């Protein structure tokens, strides 16, 4: 087996596309195809299923990925032991995060990660859904649920809280609710019910009343903008809402407590990229702990 082909395999697995991987490796797509075909011939198995939208790892490919990344991690350790600068990390790092945390908090801090590790190409995927780490949709993810199954490693990133907020413009047109019961007289801005991907996002279940959602938005950022525009009342993250002067906290006794988790696949246990990402997330969230 030509071990150089492992680098090309890892590039395709991480990019999810042959063309993007060829660009990352600075080779032609035909060269990349030959490298992958040679590796598949050596292994006697197909590693990728290709489609017009990209490619995904086959079950054999997923199994081989963990072996390839262990070889990569060992090679990185050997390089460091021979004098490579400690802490130098290279390659593509894809971070998955809920849209609120990813855009409102994390995106503005990624420059610090790049300064810390110039060799990294950082990708942020902030979308309101769950991530498949096994299928390489992200190398590391921030989740609102603690995964209950899968070959995953995890640690709690931080606790955070949400409260009820409305815009000052809205409160100028409608009386602020004096108690929880009065919420039913106000439009409720919340998630699209059948697109709630984690039970932790169903905040209304913690209220003692039934308060139907009248404006449904499938993402924390969209809900934030709808509330800020004066469309109604909604549960917003404190770290997003508190710095905004046009928003008012309502019924402070209603406090929703949740947690963010940092999660990565166990095959990346020794990955320098993952270790760098975990340390970075711990640092920037720790510095802003009071905001959460």
C-alpha positions as CSV (number, residue, x, y, z in Angstrom):
1,X,0.0,0.0,0.0
2,X,1.2,3.5,-0.9
3,X,0.7,5.4,2.4
4,X,0.8,8.7,0.6
5,X,-2.7,7.8,-0.7
6,X,-4.0,8.1,2.8
7,X,-3.6,11.9,2.6
8,X,-5.7,12.0,-0.5
9,X,-8.3,9.7,1.1
10,X,-8.5,12.0,4.2
11,X,-8.9,15.1,2.0
12,X,-11.9,13.6,0.2
13,X,-13.4,12.3,3.4
14,X,-13.2,15.8,5.0
15,X,-14.2,17.8,2.0
16,X,-17.1,15.6,0.9
17,X,-16.2,16.3,-2.8
18,X,-13.5,15.1,-5.1
19,X,-13.1,18.5,-6.8
20,X,-12.8,20.4,-3.5
21,X,-10.3,17.8,-2.2
22,X,-8.2,18.1,-5.4
23,X,-8.1,21.8,-4.9
24,X,-7.1,21.4,-1.2
25,X,-4.3,19.0,-2.2
26,X,-3.3,21.2,-5.2
27,X,-3.5,18.3,-7.7
28,X,-5.7,17.6,-10.7
29,X,-8.9,15.7,-10.2
30,X,-7.6,12.9,-12.4
31,X,-4.6,12.5,-10.1
32,X,-6.8,12.4,-7.1
33,X,-9.1,9.8,-8.7
34,X,-6.1,7.6,-9.5
35,X,-4.9,7.9,-5.9
36,X,-8.3,6.9,-4.5
37,X,-8.7,4.1,-7.0
38,X,-5.3,2.7,-6.2
39,X,-6.1,2.7,-2.5
40,X,-9.4,1.0,-3.1
41,X,-7.6,-1.6,-5.2
42,X,-5.1,-2.2,-2.4
43,X,-7.9,-2.6,0.1
44,X,-10.2,-4.6,-2.2
45,X,-13.1,-2.4,-1.3
46,X,-15.0,0.7,-2.3
47,X,-14.5,3.7,0.0
48,X,-16.8,6.3,-1.4
49,X,-20.3,6.5,-2.9
50,X,-20.4,9.3,-5.5
51,X,-23.3,11.4,-6.5
52,X,-23.9,14.7,-8.3
53,X,-23.9,16.6,-5.0
54,X,-20.6,15.0,-3.7
55,X,-19.6,11.8,-2.1
56,X,-20.1,9.9,1.2
57,X,-18.1,7.3,2.8
58,X,-19.2,3.7,2.5
59,X,-19.4,1.5,5.6
60,X,-15.9,0.2,4.7
61,X,-14.8,3.8,4.2
62,X,-16.0,4.9,7.6
63,X,-14.2,2.0,9.2
64,X,-11.0,2.8,7.3
65,X,-11.3,6.5,8.2
66,X,-10.6,5.8,11.8
67,X,-7.5,3.8,10.9
68,X,-6.3,6.5,8.5
69,X,-6.7,9.2,11.1
70,X,-4.8,7.2,13.7
71,X,-1.9,6.9,11.2
72,X,-2.2,10.7,10.6
73,X,-2.2,11.5,14.3
74,X,0.9,9.2,14.9
75,X,2.7,10.9,12.0
76,X,2.0,14.3,13.5
77,X,3.3,13.2,16.9
78,X,6.5,12.0,15.2
79,X,6.9,15.3,13.4
80,X,6.6,17.2,16.7
81,X,9.1,14.9,18.4
82,X,11.6,15.6,15.7
83,X,11.5,19.3,16.3
84,X,8.4,20.7,14.6
85,X,7.0,23.7,16.5
86,X,4.7,22.5,19.3
87,X,1.1,23.5,18.7
88,X,1.3,23.9,14.9
89,X,-1.9,22.5,13.4
90,X,-2.7,22.2,9.8
91,X,-5.6,21.1,7.6
92,X,-9.4,21.7,7.3
93,X,-11.3,22.1,10.5
94,X,-15.1,22.0,10.1
95,X,-17.1,23.1,13.2
96,X,-20.8,22.5,13.3
97,X,-22.9,24.6,15.7
98,X,-26.6,25.7,16.2
99,X,-27.2,28.8,14.2
100,X,-27.6,31.1,17.3
101,X,-24.4,30.0,18.9
102,X,-22.5,29.7,15.6
103,X,-23.4,33.0,14.1
104,X,-24.2,35.3,17.0
105,X,-21.2,34.1,19.2
106,X,-18.7,31.9,17.5
107,X,-18.3,33.4,14.0
108,X,-16.9,36.7,15.4
109,X,-14.2,34.8,17.3
110,X,-12.8,32.5,14.6
111,X,-10.1,35.0,13.7
112,X,-8.5,34.3,17.0
113,X,-8.5,30.6,16.1
114,X,-6.8,31.4,12.8
115,X,-4.2,33.6,14.5
116,X,-3.5,30.8,17.0
117,X,-3.1,28.2,14.2
118,X,-2.4,29.8,10.9
119,X,-2.2,26.5,9.1
120,X,-5.8,25.7,9.7
121,X,-8.6,26.3,7.2
122,X,-11.6,26.9,9.4
123,X,-15.1,26.1,8.2
124,X,-18.2,27.0,10.3
125,X,-21.5,25.3,9.5
126,X,-24.1,27.2,11.6
127,X,-27.4,25.5,10.8
128,X,-30.5,24.7,12.9
129,X,-30.2,20.9,12.9
130,X,-28.3,18.0,14.2
131,X,-24.9,17.0,12.7
132,X,-23.6,13.6,11.6
133,X,-20.1,13.3,12.8
134,X,-19.8,9.8,11.5
135,X,-20.7,11.0,7.9
136,X,-18.1,13.9,8.2
137,X,-20.7,16.7,8.1
138,X,-18.5,18.3,10.8
139,X,-15.2,17.4,12.5
140,X,-16.4,18.7,15.8
141,X,-19.9,19.9,16.8
142,X,-21.5,22.1,19.5
143,X,-24.8,20.5,20.3
144,X,-27.8,21.3,22.5
145,X,-28.2,17.6,23.5
146,X,-25.8,15.2,25.1
147,X,-25.5,12.4,22.6
148,X,-26.8,9.1,24.0
149,X,-25.3,6.8,21.5
150,X,-22.6,6.5,18.9
151,X,-18.8,6.3,19.0
152,X,-18.5,9.8,20.3
153,X,-16.5,11.7,22.8
154,X,-17.9,14.8,24.5
155,X,-17.6,17.3,27.2
156,X,-19.9,20.0,28.6
157,X,-19.0,23.3,27.0
158,X,-21.2,25.6,29.1
159,X,-24.7,26.0,30.7
160,X,-26.8,28.8,29.2
161,X,-30.2,30.3,29.7
162,X,-33.1,31.7,27.8
163,X,-35.8,34.1,28.8
164,X,-38.9,35.8,27.4
165,X,-38.2,39.0,25.4
166,X,-40.2,41.5,23.4
167,X,-39.2,44.7,21.5
168,X,-39.9,48.1,23.0
169,X,-41.9,48.9,19.8
170,X,-44.1,45.9,20.5
171,X,-44.6,46.9,24.1
172,X,-45.6,50.4,23.0
173,X,-48.5,48.8,21.2
174,X,-49.4,46.1,23.6
175,X,-49.5,45.8,27.4
176,X,-46.6,43.7,28.8
177,X,-47.9,40.5,30.3
178,X,-48.1,40.7,34.1
179,X,-47.9,36.9,34.6
180,X,-47.5,33.7,32.6
181,X,-51.3,33.3,32.1
182,X,-51.3,36.6,30.2
183,X,-48.9,35.3,27.6
184,X,-51.8,33.7,25.7
185,X,-53.0,37.2,24.7
186,X,-49.7,37.8,22.8
187,X,-48.3,36.3,19.6
188,X,-45.8,33.6,20.4
189,X,-42.7,33.4,18.2
190,X,-41.1,29.9,18.3
191,X,-39.8,27.0,16.3
192,X,-41.6,25.2,13.5
193,X,-43.0,22.3,15.5
194,X,-42.2,19.4,13.1
195,X,-38.7,20.7,12.6
196,X,-37.7,20.7,16.2
197,X,-34.7,18.3,16.1
198,X,-34.0,18.1,19.9
199,X,-36.5,18.1,22.8
200,X,-34.3,20.7,24.5
201,X,-35.6,23.2,22.0
202,X,-39.2,22.8,23.0
203,X,-39.2,25.6,25.5
204,X,-43.0,25.9,25.9
205,X,-43.3,22.6,27.6
206,X,-41.8,24.3,30.7
207,X,-44.7,26.7,31.0
208,X,-47.8,25.9,33.0
209,X,-50.0,27.0,30.2
210,X,-50.6,26.0,26.6
211,X,-49.2,29.0,24.5
212,X,-49.5,28.1,20.8
213,X,-46.8,29.4,18.5
214,X,-48.3,31.8,16.0
215,X,-45.1,32.7,14.2
216,X,-42.9,29.7,13.5
217,X,-39.3,30.2,12.5
218,X,-36.9,27.2,12.2
219,X,-33.8,28.8,13.8
220,X,-32.8,30.9,16.8
221,X,-31.5,33.7,14.6
222,X,-34.7,34.1,12.8
223,X,-36.7,34.1,16.0
224,X,-34.4,36.7,17.4
225,X,-35.0,39.0,14.4
226,X,-38.7,38.4,14.5
227,X,-38.9,39.4,18.1
228,X,-36.6,42.4,17.6
229,X,-38.9,43.6,14.7
230,X,-41.8,43.8,17.1
231,X,-43.7,40.8,15.8
232,X,-44.4,39.3,19.3
233,X,-42.8,37.6,22.3
234,X,-40.4,34.7,22.2
235,X,-37.7,32.8,24.1
236,X,-34.3,34.2,23.3
237,X,-30.8,33.3,24.4
238,X,-29.5,35.7,27.0
239,X,-26.2,36.0,25.3
240,X,-27.9,37.2,22.2
241,X,-30.7,39.4,23.7
242,X,-29.2,41.1,26.7
243,X,-26.7,43.4,24.7
244,X,-29.6,44.7,22.5
245,X,-31.1,47.8,23.9
246,X,-34.4,47.6,22.0
247,X,-35.2,44.3,23.6
248,X,-36.9,44.0,27.0
249,X,-36.8,40.9,29.3
250,X,-40.3,39.9,30.4
251,X,-41.4,37.8,33.4
252,X,-37.8,37.1,34.7
253,X,-39.1,34.3,36.8
254,X,-39.4,32.3,33.5
255,X,-35.8,31.1,33.0
256,X,-35.0,28.2,30.7
257,X,-31.7,26.5,31.6
258,X,-29.9,24.4,29.0
259,X,-26.3,23.2,28.1
260,X,-24.1,23.2,25.1
261,X,-21.9,20.1,24.6
262,X,-18.7,19.8,22.5
263,X,-18.8,16.5,20.6
264,X,-16.4,14.7,18.3
265,X,-16.0,11.2,16.9
266,X,-13.8,8.9,18.8
267,X,-11.7,8.2,15.7
268,X,-10.4,11.8,16.1
269,X,-9.3,11.3,19.7
270,X,-5.7,12.0,18.9
271,X,-6.3,14.6,16.1
272,X,-4.3,17.8,16.6
273,X,-7.1,19.7,14.8
274,X,-9.7,18.5,17.3
275,X,-7.5,19.2,20.3
276,X,-7.0,22.7,19.0
277,X,-10.7,23.2,18.5
278,X,-11.7,21.9,21.9
279,X,-9.1,24.2,23.6
280,X,-10.3,27.2,21.6
281,X,-13.9,26.6,22.4
282,X,-13.2,26.2,26.1
283,X,-11.2,29.4,26.0
284,X,-13.6,31.7,24.2
285,X,-16.7,30.4,26.0
286,X,-14.9,30.5,29.4
287,X,-14.1,34.2,28.8
288,X,-17.8,34.9,28.1
289,X,-19.3,32.6,30.7
290,X,-21.3,35.4,32.5
291,X,-23.0,36.2,29.2
292,X,-24.5,32.8,28.9
